[in-house]
Amino acid sequence: MIVLFGNKRIVTPLGMTKPYTCGRCHNVNPWQVIKVSTWFTLFFIPVFPYSTHYYEKCPVCGGWNELSKEEAMAYAAGTHQ
């Protein structure tokens, strides 16, 4: 019997930030807020997530900053300042 297992990353866009300057490329743009979940897979079917992180990503250079769940949800709801 062969059992295939592994992991799969699922990226979910949550919203956009207000425009600000990227520390890496120095462009001023709104950044995309994303949720990255890593799922355990069995026979290539996602079974359960075992790691979740939230990031804001520069649309120009791809630089990113990690966010807390509360910050990411505030951006998704449009209430972050």
N, C-alpha and C positions, 0 to 999 in steps of 0.2 A: 504494500500500500504506500502510495506517495502522498505526502502532505506538503502543500505549498503554503508558506506564510512569509510575511514581510511587513513593510510599512509603505504608506503613501501620504504625501503632503497634499493638503487641500487648501488653496488660497481663496479667501472670500473678501472682496472689496466691501468696505463699510461706509465710506464717504470721503470727503475732502476737507483739508484744513484751510484756514485763511492763508493768503499768500505771505510767505516770508522767505528770507534769504538762506540759501543752502550754504553751509559752512565748507562744503567740499568744492562745488562748482561756482558758487557766488551768484547764481541766477535766482530771481524772485518769482516764485510760482506757488500756487496751492499744491500741497502734497496729498498723495492718496493714502488713506488709512486702510490697512489690510489686517485680516486675521489669518494666521497660518496654523493649521491644525495637522498634527501627525497622527495618522490612524494605523492601528494594527490591522493587517489584512490576512484573510484566510481564503485560499483559492482565488486571490485577486479581488475579493469582496471586502470593503471596509467594514470592520466589526465594531471597534470602539476607539475613540480618540484617547491617546495617552499623553499628548503634549499640545498645548495651545499657547501661542504668543501673539502679541499685537504690535504692529509697526506702522510708522509713517514713512513714506517712500518718496524721494525726489523724482519728479517725472523726467528730468533732464539727464542726470548722471546715474540714477539708481541708488544713490546713497540712502541710508535708512537710520532711523532712531527707534529704539524699542519703547513702547508705551505700556502703561498699566491698563488693565481691563476697564477701569473706571474712565480713564482718559479717552480710550478708544470708543467706548459706548457714548460718551458725551459728544464726540465728533460725529458719530453715526446719528445721534438724535438732533444734531445741530445746535447744541447748547454750550459747547466749549468756547472759551473766550480767548 
